[in-house]
Amino acid sequence: MHFSLSLMVAGLLVGFFVGLTGMGGGALMTPILIMFFGVAPLAAVSSDLVASLFMKPIGAVVHLRRGTVDTRLALWLTISAAPSAFLGVFVLKALGNGERVQADIKVFLGVALLLTVGSMVVKSWISRRREQAADVIGSDDESRPRVRIRPVLTVLIGLFGGLAVGMTSVGSGSLIIGMLLLAYPALRAGQLVGTDLVQAIPLVGAAALGHALFGDVQLSVTTSLLVGAIPAVYIGARLSATGANRFVRPVLAVVLLASALKLVNLATSWTLVVCAVWVAANVGIGAYRRRAGDRAVADDFEPYVGREEVGAVS
């Protein structure tokens, strides 16, 4: 079996992102295989899913030990997501394996990445609203009540997420996390990631089995990726506690956006324009939020300054 040093490095980088942020496995690895290594789209999807099957349990075990997994929610997701992922492989198989099908898979992947970027925006917005609410009422994650499971909605999330994973290898982390945030806004941040990682094991397992039987798994590609990815996932997971992922996620969003636009065949010039506008908008919004935060702090501090000056005069 031939090992590729460049694929090991790619696995190292992607594994580190996965461990640090909890997302980006299929969303990063599959486009990299297609655009930088010339792997056929179907083979890239198949090989990435098999590699992800070995990466997901690393983070899941950590969260299970910490008790940050809602097993009820994970079970309801698995009921629909795993069979749906296997079905997604059959949909690809039914489409055939010609050049036209390979081109269609690239477009499907691009659409899935665009949805992933959208889910990151939703996650960021909801997380900020949570922080603001916590500041107002003085609550924290641990004081939140246990979430009430909504079975029908959860099963639908699993169906959509599983189908996306089976067809594109994207979604077991990013897409499903975004949908869970919308369905369960009261879910604690640690539980959100932990629950998603646990349900992703049977989900990715079903998709990987389908692709092993009917897809185009290239063992040399998968093995090379895993040699770099497995230790990197562990290192990234250890560093995630430092809060470094706050700085990585914006960069990851731009990379995913650029990859998505290229996969849906947008011209390079327009891809650069869209990404530049995205970056400028995020910088502007960030600057506005910082200024608004500074004004709020000044407003809170001013009454105390005033009282001290009055006391000094008297």
N, C-alpha and C positions, 0 to 999 in steps of 0.2 A: 504494500500500500504506500502510495506517494504522499508525503507531507509537504505542504506548502508554507514557507515561512511568512509570506505576505498574508495568507489566510489566517495564520496564527495571530499575527498582529491585528488584523481586522477583528478576530474573535476577542482579543484582549481589550480593544477599545470598546466594542459593543458590550461585552460582559461587564466592564467597569460602569458604563452608563446604566445598564440594567440594575446592577447592585446599588448604585448611588441613587437612582430616581425611581426604581420600581417599574420602569416602562422602557420601551425602545428596542426590545428584542427583535421581533419581526419587522417593526417599523423602520429600524435601521439596517439590520442585517440583510434582509432580502433586497432592498434597493442597492446596497453596496455590492452584493454578489452580481446583480444584473448590470449595473452601470460601470463598475470598476474592474470586475473580473470576467465579464463576458459570459456569465453562466446563463443558460436559457431560463426564462421566467418560471416555467413549471419546475425545473430542477432546483432553482433557487428557493421556491416556496417549500418544496418537499424537503430539501436538505436543512433549511432553517428550522422547520418544525421538529425534525428529529433532534437537532442540536438543542432547541428550547426545552425539549422533554427532559434533558439532563440538567438544565440550568434552573428551571422553576423550583424544584424541591429544595434547593439551597436556601432561598429566602423564605419558603413556606415553613421549613423546620424552625427557623429563627422566630417567626411570628407565633407558631404553635407553642413554643416554649414560653413566650412572653404572654400568652393568653389573649392576643389581639386578633383573634379569628372568630367571627360569628358563624358557627357551624350550621345553624339553621339556614342562613342566607346562602352559604356555600352549597348546601345540599340542594336547595331549590334551583340555583343556577345550574348545577351539574345535571339535574334531571333533563333539562332541555338543551344545554350547551353542548354536551358531549355527543349526543346523537346528531345534533344539527351540524357539528363540525365534520362528522363522518359523512353526512349528506352533502356537505359542500364539496368534498372530494369527488363524490359521484357526479355532481354537476359539472365539475371540471373534466372528468372522464368522458361525460356525454358530449362535451363540446369538441372533443378530438384532440389531436396533437400536432396540427399543422402550423405553418407560420402565422396564419390569421388568428389562431387560438392563442399562440404565444403573445401576439400583439394585444389581444383582448385581455389577457392576464395582466399585462403591464398597466393597462388602463384601469382595470379593477383595483390593482394595487395602488395606483395613484389616487383614486377616489377614496380608498380606505385610509390613506395617509392624510388626505384633506380632512376627513372626519376625525382622525386622530388629533390633528392640530386644533380643530374645533372643540374637541373634548378637553384639551389642555387649557383652552381659554375659559371654558365653563368651569373647570376645576379651580383655576386661579380666582375667578370671580366669586365662586361660592366660598372658597377658603377665606378670601378677604372679608366677605360678609360675616362669616363665622367669627373672625377675629374682632370685627367691629361690635358684633353683638355681645361677645364675651367681655369686651371692655366696658360696655354699657351696663350689663347686668352683673358683672363680676363673677362669671361662671367659667369653668374650664371643661376640657374634654371628659374628665373623670366624673363630673357631676351630671352628665347627660343621662336621661333614662334609657333603658334598653329599647331599641327600635322595634316597631311592630312590622312584621313581615307582610308584604303584599304579594301573595303567591302568583296571581295571574300576571301582574306586571313584571315580576322577577323572572318568570318563565319566558315571557316575551323578550326580555333583555338577553337571556341565555340563547334563545333561538337566533336572534339577529347577530349577536356576538359570535356564536359558534359557527354560523354560516360564513361570516367574514373571515374567521380564522382558517376554516377549512379551504377556502378559495384563495386567500391571499397571505396567510400566516400572520396577518396583522389584526390586533384587536383583543387578544387575551388579557392584556394589561390596560392599554390606553383607552380603547373604545368602551370596554365594559366598565372601567372605573368612572369614565365620564357619565355613562348612563346610570350607574349606581348613585352617583352624587345627585343627579336630578331626582331619582326615585326616593332616595333616603338621605336628605340633606342633614339629618341629625346624626348620621353615622360618624363615629369618631374617626379621625384621620388614620390612626394606627390600625383600627379594625378594617377600614376601607382597603388599605394595601394588603393586609394580612389575609382577609377573606378572599380578595381577588387572586392572590398567589395560590391559595389552597385550591380554589375551584379551577384554576388554570391547569392544574396537573392532569386531572382526567380529561379536560377539554383538549389540551395540546396532545395528550396521549391518544385520544380518539382520532384527531386529525393526523398525527404522525403515523398511526397504524394504517389509516386509509391511504396515505401517500406512499407508505412502504409497500402496500399491496398493489395500488393502482397508479401511483405517481411516478416520479423519476428521482429517487433518492440517490445521491452520489456520495458514497461512504468516504471517499478521500476528502471531499469538501467538508462534510460533517465532522469528521475526526479532526481535521486541521483546525476548524473553528473551535471545537471543544477544548483542545489543548491550551489555547489562549484564553478562552472565555471562562472556564470553571474557576481558576484561581482569581481572575479579575472580578467575577461576581462577588466572591467572598470579600475581597478587599473593598470593593465599592459599598457593599452592605455595611461593613464596619465603619466606613467613613460617613455614611449617610446620617449617623447620629450627630455629626458635627454641624449639620445645616448647610453643607457645601452644595447640596442639590438645588438650593435656591438660586445659585448663580449658574448652574448647569442647564436647568430647564429652559430658560429663554434661548440659549444657544441651540439646544436640542429642537425647539420649536421652529427656528429659522431653517435648520438643516432638513427637518421633515417637510417643511413647506416647499423648499427648493426642490427636494427629491420628488414630491408629489407633482409639482408643476411640470417637471421634465418627463415624468412617467406618463402624464396625460398629453404629451407631445406639444407643450407650449414652447414657443421659441425662446432661445437663451436670453435674448435682449429683454423680452417681456418678463421672463422669470426673474431677472435681476431687478427690473423695475418694481415688480410686486414685492419682492423681498426687501428692497430698500424702503418702500412705503411702509411695510410691516414694521421694520426696525425703527423708522422715524416715529411712527405712531406710538409704539411701545415706549420709546424714550420720552416722548412728549407726555404721555399719560403718567409715566413714572415721576417725571419732574413735577407735574401738577399735583400728584398725590403727596409728594414730599413737601411741597409748599403749603398745601392744605393742612398737612400734619403739623408743620411748624407753626402755622397760625393758630391751630387748635391748642397746641402746647402753650403758646404765648397767652392766649385767652384764659387758659386755666391758671397760669402763673401770675397774671396781672393782679387779681384781687388780693393775693397774699402779699405781693410787693406793696400794694397800696396800704394794707393794714399795718405793715411794718413801719412805713413812713409816718402814718398817723400816730402810731405809738411812740415813735422817736420824737415827734414834735411836742406831744403832750408831756 
